[in-house]
């Protein structure tokens, strides 16, 4: 059934994209910014910075504190607890979806499967997919969904949990749309973004996860980010 939905989705227009075109435009602009090379070829850190003044060796020093993903506590398709500690010393790609999504989710999972296949077995890389319909997407449902995608092991985790906490971390930490909307297909609205997070929990890029080009950019930037840690 899942494979059939994936095939159909690749042929259908993405109406939710048109409805939320401005949100996707923001994602696209951020993705472009993330793809621009800096002098040392490092990816930029996205999000607001906060200036913190502290005393070091008796002198006042002002330092920039970058936006970071806070700790969290969800449950994976295996029924175990997933926190930020599970992703320590890894770069990871986060996204938001739901298993009964009739529009962009099947396209997103086809594209994220490409990322999974490319980096499969790389202990420095993880994928984290958050359901935004936890009332339906139980542990068992997520496990079946992952199995149907051909996902094994714990490199790609599908997590569920408290609805409001998922929405909050999506909108306030990962900087993407994730909320209920009775007028939207499936009753919820979310962006098709893939968010690239580094080992320090900083966002290093946001990409259109519904397109091959967007995900090609993501995978290229993942290689660049991994290269940063080898220098």
Rosetta blueprint (number, residue, H / E / L):
1 X L
2 X H
3 X H
4 X H
5 X H
6 X H
7 X H
8 X H
9 X H
10 X L
11 X L
12 X L
13 X L
14 X L
15 X H
16 X H
17 X H
18 X H
19 X H
20 X L
21 X H
22 X H
23 X H
24 X H
25 X H
26 X H
27 X H
28 X H
29 X H
30 X H
31 X H
32 X H
33 X H
34 X H
35 X H
36 X L
37 X L
38 X L
39 X L
40 X L
41 X L
42 X L
43 X L
44 X L
45 X L
46 X L
47 X L
48 X L
49 X E
50 X E
51 X E
52 X E
53 X E
54 X E
55 X E
56 X E
57 X L
58 X L
59 X E
60 X E
61 X E
62 X E
63 X E
64 X E
65 X E
66 X E
67 X L
68 X L
69 X L
70 X L
71 X L
72 X L
73 X E
74 X E
75 X E
76 X E
77 X L
78 X L
79 X L
80 X L
81 X E
82 X E
83 X E
84 X H
85 X H
86 X H
87 X H
88 X L
89 X L
90 X L
91 X E
92 X E
93 X E
94 X E
95 X E
96 X E
97 X E
98 X L
99 X L
100 X L
101 X L
102 X L
103 X L
104 X L
105 X H
106 X H
107 X H
108 X H
109 X H
110 X H
111 X H
112 X H
113 X H
114 X H
115 X H
116 X H
117 X H
118 X H
119 X H
120 X L
121 X L
122 X L
123 X L
124 X L
125 X E
126 X E
127 X E
128 X E
129 X E
130 X E
131 X E
132 X L
133 X L
134 X L
135 X L
136 X L
137 X L
138 X L
139 X H
140 X H
141 X H
142 X H
143 X H
144 X H
145 X H
146 X H
147 X H
148 X H
149 X H
150 X L
151 X L
152 X L
153 X L
154 X L
155 X L
156 X E
157 X E
158 X E
159 X E
160 X E
161 X L
162 X L
163 X H
164 X H
165 X H
166 X H
167 X H
168 X H
169 X H
170 X H
171 X H
172 X H
173 X H
174 X L
175 X L
176 X L
177 X L
178 X E
179 X E
180 X E
181 X L
182 X L
183 X L
184 X L
185 X H
186 X H
187 X H
188 X E
189 X E
190 X E
191 X L
192 X L
193 X E
194 X E
195 X E
196 X E
197 X E
198 X L
199 X L
200 X L
201 X L
202 X L
203 X E
204 X E
205 X E
206 X E
207 X E
208 X E
209 X L
210 X L
211 X L
212 X H
213 X H
214 X H
215 X H
216 X H
217 X H
218 X H
219 X H
220 X H
221 X H
222 X H
223 X H
224 X H
225 X H
226 X H
227 X H
228 X H
229 X L
230 X L
231 X L
